[in-house]
Amino acid sequence: MMELEALQAVLPQIRELGASLVAISPQLPSYGRAVRRRAALEFDVLSDEGLKVAQAFGLAFTLPSYLEELYRSFGNTLDKFHGEPAYRLPLSARYVVDPQGQIRAADVNADYTVRPDPEATLAQLRGLSANSERQRA
Amino acid sequence: MKLQERLDAFKASFESGAPPFNAPRAAIEIMHRATEELRQSGKAERALGVGSRAPAFALPNQDGQIISSADLLARGPLAISFFRGHW
């Protein structure tokens, strides 16, 4: 949530560059709506049911049973949030993709409490826009 | 404050065991263990990285409208944030 709020703060600059931003989680769309409302997000929160896209990026993992048990005890019912019985999550990750579909920046961390600053992502997007300007010139 | 400073401050507050979270020590240790195991699994290093082709996707947004990566990329570069959830 804190990360999404920080990304929201640079959304105007991202759009100024002609770039887009989306967030992806395994949660059903109704929870995406809740996130957007709570954090006042203006970008789309996509619902990756069954973690198919997370899997394609190599990010999906199954929680060990002891962690599943802890989450359940907190009322953190991933099965309900995700609409699947398995307790799976994506690694926290941020990607920058160029218009040709190639990954130009990737930050993937096993520790979800360590996240890159939105300014870094903005700088990467700026670099791509500068390149495409040069190619057009 | 930078994002990482805010995350660190939140983590310190959570792990102090004090209100408003009152997180039990045992729970914090379980979370540390899980993160450490995930780190040691090398999963993050095997995920797609720079130079790979980004897999195409078409997913419903918060309103059920299908958003495709192809449409977004036709307009320009795309930043994607994979996150765990609203909790």
Backbone of each chain as ProteinMPNN parsed JSONL, in Angstrom:
{"seq_chain_A": "MMELEALQAVLPQIRELGASLVAISPQLPSYGRAVRRRAALEFDVLSDEGLKVAQAFGLAFTLPSYLEELYRSFGNTLDKFHGEPAYRLPLSARYVVDPQGQIRAADVNADYTVRPDPEATLAQLRGLSANSERQRA", "coords_chain_A": {"N_chain_A": [[0.835, -1.21, 0.0], [1.881, 1.23, 0.869], [3.837, 1.494, -1.013], [2.333, 1.669, -3.363], [1.007, 4.057, -2.919], [3.167, 5.781, -2.975], [3.901, 5.501, -5.622], [1.665, 6.567, -6.819], [2.082, 9.232, -6.258], [3.951, 10.031, -8.152], [2.633, 9.678, -10.478], [1.522, 11.724, -12.236], [3.88, 12.696, -13.457], [4.789, 10.383, -14.729], [2.787, 10.0, -16.627], [3.085, 12.301, -18.112], [5.335, 11.696, -19.52], [4.353, 10.1, -21.429], [4.054, 7.541, -20.694], [2.766, 4.514, -19.092], [1.283, 3.201, -16.07], [0.67, 0.327, -14.188], [-0.7, -1.651, -11.52], [-0.373, -4.947, -10.311], [-1.993, -7.626, -8.774], [-2.773, -10.778, -7.103], [-5.343, -10.593, -6.249], [-8.942, -10.629, -6.213], [-11.07, -8.543, -8.328], [-12.748, -6.886, -6.69], [-11.286, -6.357, -4.401], [-9.226, -4.934, -5.463], [-10.587, -2.633, -6.1], [-11.047, -1.715, -3.518], [-8.44, -1.183, -2.626], [-7.722, 0.9, -4.348], [-9.524, 2.878, -3.623], [-8.898, 3.284, -0.934], [-6.238, 4.139, -1.017], [-6.423, 6.219, -2.701], [-5.815, 5.918, -5.486], [-5.051, 6.527, -8.903], [-4.362, 5.007, -10.991], [-4.703, 1.869, -12.819], [-5.584, -1.09, -11.058], [-4.821, -4.266, -11.476], [-6.246, -7.537, -11.744], [-4.88, -10.517, -11.172], [-5.877, -13.328, -11.469], [-5.344, -16.584, -10.246], [-2.673, -16.249, -10.495], [-1.423, -16.159, -13.013], [-0.037, -14.365, -14.675], [1.923, -13.463, -12.923], [3.261, -15.847, -12.637], [4.258, -16.209, -15.219], [6.17, -14.221, -15.248], [7.874, -15.321, -13.478], [7.466, -15.029, -10.75], [5.678, -16.124, -8.926], [4.97, -17.781, -5.867], [4.481, -20.422, -3.428], [3.208, -20.159, -0.184], [4.924, -21.281, 2.748], [3.609, -23.851, 4.937], [3.573, -23.114, 7.637], [3.535, -20.349, 7.546], [1.213, -19.838, 6.209], [-0.583, -20.703, 8.124], [-0.159, -18.767, 10.106], [-1.002, -16.456, 8.756], [-3.703, -17.077, 8.385], [-4.495, -17.02, 11.053], [-4.358, -14.353, 11.552], [-6.509, -13.494, 10.186], [-6.025, -13.079, 7.62], [-7.026, -14.038, 4.946], [-6.054, -15.491, 2.318], [-7.11, -17.294, 0.506], [-9.758, -16.523, 0.233], [-9.436, -13.875, -0.658], [-8.177, -14.307, -3.095], [-9.663, -16.121, -4.474], [-8.93, -18.773, -4.777], [-7.917, -21.972, -3.481], [-5.225, -22.372, -2.788], [-2.452, -20.951, -1.014], [-0.865, -18.604, -2.371], [1.527, -16.181, -3.522], [2.82, -13.28, -5.295], [6.302, -12.473, -5.702], [7.441, -9.315, -4.545], [7.732, -6.903, -7.015], [9.052, -4.66, -9.465], [8.744, -3.511, -12.727], [10.063, -2.096, -15.745], [9.01, -1.668, -18.965], [9.79, -1.484, -22.382], [8.35, 0.075, -25.378], [8.575, -1.889, -27.308], [8.257, -4.172, -25.957], [10.234, -5.191, -24.42], [11.97, -5.943, -21.39], [13.307, -3.395, -19.512], [14.084, -2.511, -17.075], [14.291, -4.026, -13.894], [13.211, -4.848, -10.702], [13.299, -7.058, -8.296], [12.426, -8.507, -5.279], [12.997, -10.73, -2.613], [12.431, -10.002, -0.087], [9.761, -8.341, 0.941], [9.684, -5.96, 2.226], [11.549, -4.289, 1.276], [11.815, -1.928, -1.086], [12.115, -0.363, -4.331], [12.705, 3.153, -4.934], [10.152, 5.305, -6.223], [11.208, 7.369, -7.745], [13.415, 6.253, -9.013], [12.237, 4.557, -10.867], [10.922, 6.438, -12.388], [13.108, 7.79, -13.47], [14.139, 5.753, -15.086], [12.068, 5.459, -16.925], [12.147, 7.966, -18.063], [14.61, 7.856, -19.345], [14.006, 6.03, -21.364], [12.091, 7.444, -22.831], [13.655, 9.576, -23.713], [15.411, 8.222, -25.38], [13.636, 7.341, -27.406], [12.828, 9.766, -28.422], [15.196, 10.634, -29.568], [15.48, 8.697, -31.531], [13.386, 9.307, -33.189], [14.156, 11.796, -34.11]], "CA_chain_A": [[0.0, 0.0, 0.0], [2.771, 2.389, 0.95], [4.523, 1.577, -2.301], [1.371, 2.14, -4.363], [0.802, 5.49, -2.643], [4.361, 6.505, -3.443], [3.826, 5.511, -7.088], [0.611, 7.528, -7.172], [2.633, 10.593, -6.154], [4.697, 10.38, -9.375], [1.812, 9.329, -11.651], [1.456, 12.811, -13.237], [5.14, 12.74, -14.224], [4.82, 9.194, -15.585], [1.871, 10.237, -17.757], [3.687, 13.359, -18.92], [6.327, 11.061, -20.389], [3.65, 9.235, -22.375], [4.166, 6.172, -20.183], [1.643, 4.024, -18.288], [1.594, 2.472, -14.841], [-0.376, -0.543, -13.639], [-0.337, -2.525, -10.416], [-0.947, -6.279, -10.507], [-1.968, -8.513, -7.611], [-3.647, -11.942, -7.349], [-6.643, -10.397, -5.602], [-10.129, -10.439, -7.04], [-11.248, -7.117, -8.627], [-13.386, -6.088, -5.63], [-10.236, -5.905, -3.475], [-8.531, -3.891, -6.217], [-11.386, -1.418, -5.897], [-10.819, -1.273, -2.132], [-7.087, -0.607, -2.571], [-7.707, 2.18, -5.064], [-10.269, 3.84, -2.829], [-8.21, 3.58, 0.315], [-4.986, 4.856, -1.263], [-6.731, 7.27, -3.688], [-4.99, 5.647, -6.665], [-5.693, 6.875, -10.173], [-3.961, 4.041, -12.013], [-5.457, 0.627, -12.741], [-5.113, -2.208, -10.243], [-5.266, -5.425, -12.25], [-6.498, -8.734, -10.971], [-4.181, -11.636, -11.809], [-6.43, -14.526, -10.84], [-4.563, -17.785, -10.495], [-1.27, -15.807, -10.61], [-0.899, -16.607, -14.308], [0.962, -13.404, -15.158], [3.034, -13.54, -11.959], [3.997, -17.067, -12.959], [4.967, -15.967, -16.477], [7.347, -13.404, -14.898], [8.703, -16.099, -12.544], [7.34, -14.384, -9.432], [4.699, -16.761, -8.042], [5.466, -18.807, -4.942], [3.505, -20.924, -2.451], [3.638, -19.9, 1.193], [5.106, -22.482, 3.572], [2.386, -24.082, 5.72], [3.604, -22.389, 8.919], [3.176, -18.952, 7.29], [-0.227, -19.88, 5.889], [-1.26, -20.817, 9.416], [-0.071, -17.457, 10.758], [-1.878, -15.536, 8.019], [-5.087, -17.426, 8.718], [-4.77, -16.597, 12.427], [-4.532, -12.888, 11.481], [-7.678, -13.188, 9.36], [-5.516, -12.736, 6.29], [-7.487, -15.234, 4.243], [-5.688, -15.347, 0.902], [-8.012, -18.11, -0.331], [-10.928, -15.691, -0.031], [-9.004, -12.706, -1.444], [-7.688, -14.704, -4.425], [-10.59, -17.027, -5.127], [-8.332, -20.099, -4.999], [-7.594, -22.534, -2.164], [-3.792, -22.334, -2.496], [-1.903, -19.702, -0.495], [0.266, -18.214, -3.222], [1.734, -14.735, -3.666], [3.944, -12.909, -6.153], [7.378, -11.683, -5.11], [7.285, -7.895, -4.846], [8.569, -6.632, -8.184], [8.693, -3.53, -10.323], [9.355, -3.641, -14.052], [9.867, -1.077, -16.779], [8.982, -2.362, -20.253], [9.783, -0.506, -23.473], [7.198, -0.152, -26.264], [8.785, -3.119, -28.081], [7.926, -5.301, -25.098], [11.433, -5.71, -23.746], [12.159, -5.467, -20.019], [14.459, -2.486, -19.472], [14.467, -2.386, -15.672], [13.604, -5.034, -13.083], [13.599, -4.885, -9.302], [12.563, -8.164, -7.675], [13.042, -8.721, -3.97], [12.361, -11.753, -1.78], [11.989, -9.292, 1.111], [8.773, -7.378, 0.454], [9.806, -4.677, 2.931], [12.583, -3.503, 0.588], [11.248, -1.548, -2.386], [12.814, 0.747, -4.98], [12.006, 4.431, -4.89], [9.483, 5.659, -7.484], [12.083, 8.244, -8.536], [14.266, 5.39, -9.84], [11.39, 4.11, -11.976], [10.697, 7.63, -13.206], [14.351, 8.036, -14.219], [14.233, 4.724, -16.135], [11.073, 5.806, -17.955], [12.666, 9.164, -18.729], [15.667, 7.38, -20.232], [13.368, 5.408, -22.533], [11.46, 8.5, -23.63], [14.736, 10.326, -24.358], [15.884, 7.384, -26.494], [12.694, 7.301, -28.523], [12.887, 11.101, -29.028], [16.395, 10.664, -30.417], [15.247, 7.853, -32.712], [12.467, 10.011, -34.092], [14.814, 12.998, -34.635]], "C_chain_A": [[0.862, 1.25, 0.0], [3.481, 2.6, -0.381], [3.568, 2.136, -3.365], [1.078, 3.629, -4.171], [1.969, 6.317, -3.168], [4.377, 6.561, -4.973], [2.763, 6.502, -7.566], [1.169, 8.96, -7.186], [3.408, 10.998, -7.414], [3.889, 10.079, -10.643], [1.712, 10.473, -12.683], [2.723, 12.877, -14.096], [5.259, 11.551, -15.169], [3.971, 9.44, -16.827], [2.404, 11.313, -18.685], [4.694, 12.798, -19.913], [5.669, 10.19, -21.467], [3.704, 7.781, -21.946], [2.919, 5.812, -19.371], [2.159, 3.31, -17.049], [0.405, 1.599, -14.488], [0.186, -1.299, -12.443], [-1.041, -3.857, -10.647], [-0.862, -7.058, -9.197], [-2.899, -9.692, -7.876], [-5.059, -11.743, -6.824], [-7.762, -10.219, -6.618], [-10.391, -8.935, -7.218], [-11.868, -6.29, -7.499], [-12.345, -5.577, -4.632], [-9.379, -4.827, -4.144], [-9.257, -2.561, -6.059], [-11.12, -0.836, -4.513], [-9.457, -0.586, -2.008], [-7.078, 0.782, -3.19], [-8.398, 3.256, -4.246], [-9.44, 4.278, -1.63], [-6.961, 4.432, 0.085], [-5.178, 5.967, -2.289], [-5.848, 7.126, -4.935], [-5.761, 5.982, -7.932], [-5.228, 5.97, -11.304], [-4.699, 2.724, -11.78], [-4.773, -0.394, -11.827], [-5.692, -3.467, -10.889], [-5.31, -6.674, -11.387], [-5.937, -9.946, -11.715], [-4.639, -12.941, -11.157], [-5.64, -15.756, -11.23], [-3.089, -17.486, -10.704], [-0.628, -16.195, -11.944], [0.196, -15.674, -14.822], [2.179, -13.405, -14.224], [3.91, -14.747, -12.267], [4.84, -16.871, -14.224], [6.223, -15.111, -16.249], [8.279, -14.148, -13.925], [8.604, -15.604, -11.11], [6.481, -15.163, -8.439], [5.361, -17.787, -7.122], [4.353, -19.196, -3.976], [4.041, -20.671, -1.051], [3.888, -21.218, 1.913], [3.919, -22.614, 4.524], [2.398, -23.296, 7.033], [3.226, -20.917, 8.738], [1.684, -18.839, 6.941], [-1.037, -19.888, 7.182], [-1.292, -19.469, 10.14], [-1.019, -16.465, 10.083], [-3.34, -15.797, 8.352], [-5.447, -16.917, 10.107], [-4.96, -15.081, 12.512], [-5.81, -12.505, 10.735], [-7.273, -12.774, 7.959], [-5.771, -13.932, 5.374], [-7.239, -15.102, 2.745], [-6.62, -16.15, -0.001], [-9.262, -17.307, -0.712], [-10.55, -14.509, -0.946], [-8.705, -13.084, -2.894], [-8.68, -15.589, -5.184], [-9.956, -18.345, -5.516], [-7.889, -20.651, -3.644], [-6.112, -22.406, -1.782], [-3.393, -20.967, -1.953], [-0.65, -19.358, -1.298], [0.331, -16.696, -3.322], [2.788, -14.487, -4.746], [5.055, -12.29, -5.304], [7.083, -10.221, -5.438], [8.241, -7.553, -5.982], [8.088, -5.375, -8.885], [9.47, -3.651, -11.629], [9.118, -2.387, -14.873], [10.041, -1.781, -18.123], [8.957, -1.311, -21.36], [8.663, -0.851, -24.47], [7.356, -1.387, -27.155], [8.544, -4.369, -27.228], [9.122, -5.902, -24.379], [11.558, -5.105, -22.343], [13.44, -4.636, -19.953], [14.918, -2.207, -18.05], [13.644, -3.393, -14.879], [14.121, -4.93, -11.655], [12.718, -5.914, -8.613], [13.229, -8.445, -6.34], [12.261, -9.757, -3.165], [11.834, -11.125, -0.486], [11.059, -8.16, 0.684], [8.852, -6.041, 1.177], [10.903, -3.796, 2.331], [12.087, -3.186, -0.816], [12.008, -0.375, -2.99], [12.002, 2.038, -4.905], [11.327, 4.705, -6.233], [10.343, 6.562, -8.37], [12.985, 7.428, -9.465], [13.493, 4.936, -11.077], [11.138, 5.26, -12.948], [11.929, 7.908, -14.069], [14.5, 7.023, -15.35], [13.26, 5.032, -17.28], [11.542, 7.017, -18.761], [13.734, 8.778, -19.74], [15.082, 6.788, -21.506], [12.748, 6.465, -23.44], [12.52, 9.29, -24.382], [15.265, 9.556, -25.559], [14.939, 7.447, -27.678], [12.63, 8.669, -29.213], [14.053, 11.158, -30.011], [16.174, 9.859, -31.696], [14.337, 8.544, -33.719], [13.171, 11.156, -34.796], [15.73, 12.654, -35.82]], "O_chain_A": [[0.623, 2.195, -0.751], [3.697, 3.731, -0.817], [3.959, 2.979, -4.171], [0.92, 4.368, -5.143], [1.788, 7.399, -3.726], [4.815, 7.554, -5.554], [2.937, 7.182, -8.577], [0.779, 9.785, -8.013], [3.51, 12.188, -7.714], [4.404, 10.211, -11.753], [1.808, 10.216, -13.883], [2.652, 13.087, -15.307], [5.77, 11.688, -16.281], [4.385, 9.128, -17.944], [2.204, 11.252, -19.898], [4.885, 13.342, -21.0], [6.355, 9.615, -22.312], [3.431, 6.885, -22.745], [2.124, 6.68, -19.01], [3.31, 2.878, -16.989], [-0.735, 2.063, -14.485], [1.387, -1.555, -12.36], [-2.176, -3.889, -11.123], [0.203, -7.144, -8.585], [-3.732, -9.622, -8.78], [-5.892, -12.641, -6.946], [-7.553, -9.725, -7.726], [-9.989, -8.135, -6.372], [-11.548, -5.11, -7.361], [-12.5, -4.489, -4.078], [-8.87, -3.924, -3.48], [-8.638, -1.508, -5.906], [-10.985, 0.377, -4.352], [-9.335, 0.459, -1.369], [-6.505, 1.72, -2.636], [-7.935, 4.394, -4.174], [-9.297, 5.467, -1.348], [-6.654, 5.326, 0.874], [-4.204, 6.595, -2.707], [-5.219, 8.087, -5.378], [-6.967, 5.75, -8.023], [-5.649, 6.139, -12.449], [-5.247, 2.485, -10.704], [-3.55, -0.535, -11.83], [-6.901, -3.699, -10.849], [-4.534, -6.844, -10.447], [-6.46, -10.345, -12.755], [-3.899, -13.571, -10.401], [-5.306, -15.95, -12.398], [-2.325, -18.385, -11.055], [0.558, -16.519, -12.0], [1.22, -16.124, -15.335], [3.321, -13.355, -14.681], [5.136, -14.683, -12.173], [5.987, -17.312, -14.29], [7.215, -15.255, -16.963], [9.352, -13.648, -13.591], [9.552, -15.742, -10.337], [6.54, -14.901, -7.237], [6.212, -18.564, -7.556], [3.419, -18.433, -3.731], [5.208, -20.945, -0.773], [3.144, -22.178, 1.712], [3.292, -21.616, 4.88], [1.345, -22.856, 7.495], [2.668, -20.3, 9.645], [1.002, -17.888, 7.323], [-2.035, -19.181, 7.317], [-2.312, -19.081, 10.711], [-1.745, -15.73, 10.753], [-4.117, -14.868, 8.572], [-6.56, -16.439, 10.329], [-5.63, -14.58, 13.415], [-6.155, -11.326, 10.659], [-8.062, -12.198, 7.209], [-4.873, -14.718, 5.071], [-8.11, -14.656, 1.998], [-6.893, -15.749, -1.132], [-9.756, -17.404, -1.835], [-11.271, -14.196, -1.893], [-8.942, -12.296, -3.81], [-8.548, -15.782, -6.393], [-10.388, -18.979, -6.479], [-7.525, -19.882, -2.753], [-5.778, -22.34, -0.599], [-3.931, -19.944, -2.378], [0.462, -19.761, -0.957], [-0.688, -16.013, -3.218], [3.563, -15.386, -5.074], [4.772, -11.65, -4.291], [6.533, -9.924, -6.498], [9.427, -7.876, -5.916], [6.898, -5.063, -8.904], [10.683, -3.862, -11.636], [8.106, -1.705, -14.716], [11.069, -2.403, -18.389], [8.187, -0.353, -21.287], [8.095, -1.942, -24.411], [6.369, -1.88, -27.701], [8.622, -5.49, -27.729], [9.034, -6.986, -23.802], [11.29, -3.922, -22.135], [14.521, -5.116, -20.296], [16.028, -1.717, -17.843], [12.459, -3.595, -15.148], [15.331, -4.923, -11.426], [11.535, -5.672, -8.374], [14.448, -8.604, -6.268], [11.039, -9.68, -3.046], [10.909, -11.649, 0.134], [11.503, -7.15, 0.136], [8.171, -5.09, 0.795], [11.157, -2.694, 2.817], [11.956, -4.086, -1.646], [12.487, 0.501, -2.271], [10.774, 2.014, -4.824], [11.882, 4.366, -7.278], [10.228, 6.529, -9.596], [13.285, 7.863, -10.577], [14.023, 4.931, -12.188], [11.14, 5.078, -14.165], [11.808, 8.223, -15.253], [14.933, 7.376, -16.446], [13.599, 4.879, -18.453], [11.358, 7.083, -19.977], [13.765, 9.302, -20.853], [15.601, 7.016, -22.599], [12.863, 6.392, -24.663], [12.326, 9.639, -25.547], [15.536, 10.131, -26.613], [15.376, 7.588, -28.821], [12.411, 8.749, -30.422], [13.922, 11.657, -31.129], [16.599, 10.252, -32.782], [14.491, 8.391, -34.931], [12.847, 11.472, -35.94], [16.365, 13.542, -36.388]]}, "seq_chain_B": "MKLQERLDAFKASFESGAPPFNAPRAAIEIMHRATEELRQSGKAERALGVGSRAPAFALPNQDGQIISSADLLARGPLAISFFRGHW", "coords_chain_B": {"N_chain_B": [[9.698, 12.26, 2.979], [11.588, 9.483, 1.85], [10.405, 6.545, 0.081], [11.573, 4.071, 1.009], [12.482, 4.808, 3.53], [10.084, 5.321, 4.799], [8.963, 2.772, 4.73], [10.805, 1.407, 6.335], [10.419, 2.693, 8.761], [7.795, 1.978, 9.322], [8.08, -0.788, 9.554], [9.786, -0.964, 11.781], [8.104, 0.044, 13.746], [6.03, -1.836, 13.69], [7.423, -4.161, 14.391], [8.212, -3.623, 16.937], [6.391, -4.517, 18.658], [4.644, -2.995, 19.992], [1.545, -1.062, 20.559], [-0.071, 0.352, 17.612], [-0.204, -2.248, 16.645], [0.614, -4.441, 18.169], [2.146, -6.772, 17.685], [2.894, -10.134, 18.175], [5.977, -11.493, 19.399], [6.619, -14.089, 18.503], [5.2, -14.292, 16.127], [6.451, -12.401, 14.543], [8.944, -13.559, 14.315], [8.317, -15.823, 12.814], [7.608, -14.636, 10.385], [10.042, -13.505, 9.662], [11.54, -15.814, 9.32], [10.262, -16.97, 7.119], [10.74, -15.068, 5.105], [13.501, -15.185, 5.002], [13.908, -17.818, 4.126], [12.752, -17.66, 1.62], [14.439, -15.849, 0.415], [16.794, -17.337, 0.399], [16.071, -19.303, -1.357], [16.562, -18.388, -3.868], [14.741, -17.534, -5.684], [14.055, -14.9, -6.472], [16.222, -14.135, -8.026], [15.915, -15.775, -10.19], [13.721, -14.862, -11.483], [12.154, -13.112, -14.263], [14.289, -10.819, -15.934], [16.19, -7.85, -16.836], [16.343, -7.339, -20.32], [14.947, -9.576, -21.025], [11.974, -10.684, -22.758], [8.942, -9.157, -22.011], [6.245, -10.939, -20.722], [3.14, -11.009, -22.436], [-0.003, -9.654, -21.369], [-3.499, -9.755, -20.456], [-5.719, -8.494, -18.415], [-8.392, -8.2, -15.97], [-9.311, -4.991, -14.72], [-9.945, -3.044, -11.709], [-12.63, -2.541, -12.136], [-13.494, -4.572, -13.672], [-12.965, -4.286, -16.322], [-11.156, -5.256, -19.212], [-7.708, -4.976, -19.437], [-5.058, -4.656, -21.626], [-1.615, -5.497, -22.11], [-0.557, -5.038, -24.592], [-2.108, -2.955, -25.676], [-1.425, -0.896, -23.893], [1.338, -0.671, -24.334], [1.366, 0.203, -26.916], [1.032, 2.846, -26.63], [3.264, 3.784, -25.311], [6.132, 3.502, -23.038], [5.91, 1.159, -20.25], [5.287, 0.845, -16.829], [5.254, -1.601, -14.325], [3.903, -2.715, -11.327], [4.159, -5.342, -9.223], [2.246, -6.44, -6.598], [1.39, -7.617, -3.275], [-1.099, -7.521, -1.861], [-4.163, -6.023, -0.508], [-4.028, -6.02, 2.163]], "CA_chain_B": [[10.49, 11.068, 3.299], [11.666, 8.5, 0.757], [9.6, 5.34, 0.287], [12.238, 3.063, 1.847], [12.507, 5.315, 4.909], [8.741, 5.118, 5.352], [8.808, 1.321, 4.94], [11.639, 1.033, 7.483], [9.778, 3.233, 9.965], [6.627, 1.136, 9.576], [8.574, -2.095, 10.001], [10.291, -0.801, 13.15], [6.949, 0.221, 14.621], [5.341, -3.129, 13.736], [8.236, -5.183, 15.067], [8.437, -3.248, 18.334], [5.403, -5.235, 19.467], [3.819, -1.994, 20.688], [0.345, -0.661, 19.836], [-1.403, -0.257, 17.487], [-0.187, -3.584, 16.024], [0.786, -5.456, 19.215], [2.559, -8.011, 17.017], [3.632, -11.03, 19.08], [7.358, -11.816, 19.006], [6.64, -15.365, 17.77], [4.694, -14.039, 14.773], [7.503, -11.679, 13.813], [9.996, -14.531, 13.995], [7.813, -16.663, 11.721], [7.703, -13.85, 9.156], [11.471, -13.413, 9.322], [11.976, -17.132, 8.835], [9.708, -17.171, 5.774], [11.457, -14.177, 4.181], [14.869, -15.7, 4.859], [13.844, -19.024, 3.282], [12.448, -17.22, 0.261], [15.677, -15.25, -0.076], [17.77, -18.4, 0.134], [15.607, -20.153, -2.463], [17.079, -17.833, -5.119], [13.594, -17.29, -6.571], [14.103, -13.534, -7.027], [17.273, -14.088, -9.05], [15.467, -16.535, -11.366], [12.583, -14.161, -12.124], [12.541, -12.412, -15.496], [15.085, -9.628, -15.676], [16.473, -6.936, -17.94], [16.704, -7.97, -21.587], [13.929, -10.58, -21.38], [10.696, -10.186, -23.283], [7.891, -9.149, -20.993], [5.07, -11.71, -21.149], [1.941, -10.192, -22.705], [-1.119, -10.004, -20.486], [-4.79, -9.073, -20.573], [-6.287, -8.773, -17.09], [-9.434, -7.262, -15.563], [-8.977, -3.986, -13.703], [-10.833, -2.997, -10.535], [-14.029, -2.474, -12.566], [-13.782, -5.712, -14.532], [-12.61, -3.962, -17.708], [-9.908, -5.955, -19.551], [-6.598, -4.092, -19.813], [-4.018, -5.502, -22.22], [-0.289, -4.89, -22.172], [-0.329, -4.595, -25.978], [-2.725, -1.621, -25.809], [-0.638, 0.075, -23.115], [2.655, -0.483, -24.97], [1.167, 0.938, -28.166], [1.068, 4.276, -26.282], [4.572, 4.168, -24.777], [6.688, 2.579, -22.043], [4.982, 0.696, -19.22], [5.811, 0.428, -15.523], [4.369, -2.582, -13.691], [4.214, -3.021, -9.938], [3.517, -6.543, -8.673], [2.134, -6.304, -5.139], [0.816, -8.791, -2.635], [-2.514, -7.383, -1.606], [-4.66, -4.817, 0.146], [-3.899, -6.23, 3.605]], "C_chain_B": [[10.451, 10.099, 2.114], [10.846, 7.253, 1.112], [10.286, 4.367, 1.238], [12.321, 3.511, 3.301], [11.138, 5.111, 5.57], [8.506, 3.642, 5.656], [9.588, 0.875, 6.178], [10.986, 1.493, 8.79], [8.563, 2.383, 10.348], [7.055, -0.208, 10.159], [9.054, -2.024, 11.463], [9.126, -0.693, 14.138], [6.205, -1.105, 14.801], [6.111, -4.119, 14.61], [8.561, -4.828, 16.512], [7.468, -3.987, 19.258], [4.437, -4.302, 20.188], [2.512, -1.753, 19.927], [0.718, 0.252, 18.662], [-1.374, -1.714, 17.017], [-0.123, -4.692, 17.066], [1.2, -6.806, 18.637], [3.341, -8.887, 17.992], [5.017, -11.362, 18.498], [7.387, -13.072, 18.115], [6.193, -15.159, 16.319], [5.763, -13.351, 13.925], [8.617, -12.644, 13.406], [9.58, -15.447, 12.842], [7.945, -15.918, 10.392], [9.154, -13.711, 8.709], [11.968, -14.713, 8.714], [11.511, -17.329, 7.384], [10.458, -16.31, 4.749], [12.867, -14.706, 3.926], [14.884, -16.948, 3.955], [13.604, -18.649, 1.825], [13.707, -16.612, -0.382], [16.669, -16.344, -0.496], [17.358, -19.304, -1.029], [16.137, -19.657, -3.812], [15.988, -17.513, -6.129], [13.687, -15.913, -7.248], [15.114, -13.444, -8.171], [16.855, -14.83, -10.316], [14.289, -15.872, -12.085], [13.083, -13.463, -13.386], [13.27, -11.12, -15.145], [15.298, -8.815, -16.941], [16.911, -7.714, -19.183], [15.722, -9.058, -22.009], [12.736, -9.891, -22.016], [9.672, -10.229, -22.174], [6.712, -9.975, -21.505], [3.868, -10.779, -21.361], [0.845, -10.6, -21.727], [-2.371, -9.218, -20.865], [-5.56, -9.45, -19.315], [-7.399, -7.778, -16.777], [-8.901, -6.234, -14.562], [-10.022, -4.036, -12.587], [-12.317, -2.97, -10.905], [-14.41, -3.62, -13.497], [-13.48, -5.461, -16.003], [-11.256, -4.602, -18.031], [-8.87, -4.95, -20.065], [-5.49, -4.967, -20.39], [-2.698, -4.753, -22.315], [-0.018, -4.365, -23.585], [-0.906, -3.19, -26.195], [-1.892, -0.559, -25.091], [0.685, 0.374, -23.808], [2.543, 0.257, -26.298], [1.252, 2.443, -27.911], [2.441, 4.713, -25.799], [5.067, 3.144, -23.775], [5.676, 2.266, -20.935], [5.74, 0.324, -17.95], [4.776, -0.484, -14.877], [4.834, -2.798, -12.257], [3.441, -4.267, -9.514], [3.461, -6.367, -7.162], [1.286, -7.432, -4.575], [-0.683, -8.655, -2.394], [-2.875, -6.14, -0.832], [-4.412, -4.856, 1.643], [-2.58, -5.676, 4.131]], "O_chain_B": [[9.418, 9.925, 1.467], [10.625, 6.951, 2.284], [9.657, 3.882, 2.178], [12.238, 2.684, 4.209], [11.052, 4.773, 6.751], [7.933, 3.291, 6.687], [9.1, 0.071, 6.972], [10.999, 0.777, 9.79], [8.327, 2.103, 11.524], [6.472, -0.699, 11.126], [8.764, -2.91, 12.268], [9.164, -1.269, 15.225], [5.801, -1.457, 15.909], [5.537, -4.814, 15.447], [9.127, -5.647, 17.237], [7.684, -4.076, 20.467], [3.535, -4.747, 20.898], [2.375, -2.184, 18.782], [1.77, 0.887, 18.725], [-2.42, -2.362, 16.991], [-0.722, -5.752, 16.888], [0.682, -7.849, 19.036], [4.333, -8.443, 18.569], [5.192, -11.492, 17.286], [8.09, -13.109, 17.106], [6.736, -15.771, 15.4], [5.953, -13.674, 12.752], [9.159, -12.56, 12.304], [10.402, -15.8, 11.996], [8.349, -16.504, 9.388], [9.454, -13.791, 7.518], [12.711, -14.719, 7.733], [12.272, -17.794, 6.536], [10.771, -16.777, 3.654], [13.364, -14.682, 2.8], [15.776, -17.103, 3.121], [14.178, -19.246, 0.914], [13.992, -16.834, -1.559], [17.282, -16.293, -1.562], [18.196, -19.989, -1.616], [16.162, -20.41, -4.785], [16.275, -17.252, -7.297], [13.429, -15.783, -8.445], [14.88, -12.755, -9.164], [17.375, -14.552, -11.396], [13.914, -16.29, -13.18], [14.283, -13.251, -13.557], [12.918, -10.426, -14.191], [14.673, -9.059, -17.973], [17.739, -8.622, -19.106], [15.657, -9.428, -23.182], [12.515, -8.693, -21.843], [9.551, -11.234, -21.473], [6.229, -9.733, -22.611], [3.619, -9.878, -20.561], [0.777, -11.755, -21.307], [-2.304, -8.168, -21.503], [-6.001, -10.59, -19.168], [-7.368, -6.644, -17.254], [-8.129, -6.575, -13.666], [-10.859, -4.937, -12.529], [-13.167, -3.331, -10.09], [-15.512, -3.642, -14.046], [-13.716, -6.332, -16.841], [-10.319, -4.512, -17.237], [-9.125, -4.185, -20.995], [-5.03, -5.904, -19.738], [-2.66, -3.548, -22.565], [0.672, -3.359, -23.752], [-0.27, -2.342, -26.82], [-1.68, 0.536, -25.613], [1.112, 1.527, -23.868], [3.509, 0.869, -26.755], [1.508, 3.224, -28.827], [2.761, 5.9, -25.866], [4.509, 2.053, -23.662], [4.719, 3.009, -20.718], [6.716, -0.424, -17.996], [3.582, -0.187, -14.877], [6.015, -3.036, -12.007], [2.212, -4.249, -9.452], [4.489, -6.169, -6.515], [0.562, -8.112, -5.303], [-1.448, -9.572, -2.691], [-2.021, -5.306, -0.532], [-4.566, -3.842, 2.325], [-2.305, -5.767, 5.327]]}, "name": "protein", "num_of_chains": 2, "seq": "MMELEALQAVLPQIRELGASLVAISPQLPSYGRAVRRRAALEFDVLSDEGLKVAQAFGLAFTLPSYLEELYRSFGNTLDKFHGEPAYRLPLSARYVVDPQGQIRAADVNADYTVRPDPEATLAQLRGLSANSERQRAMKLQERLDAFKASFESGAPPFNAPRAAIEIMHRATEELRQSGKAERALGVGSRAPAFALPNQDGQIISSADLLARGPLAISFFRGHW"}
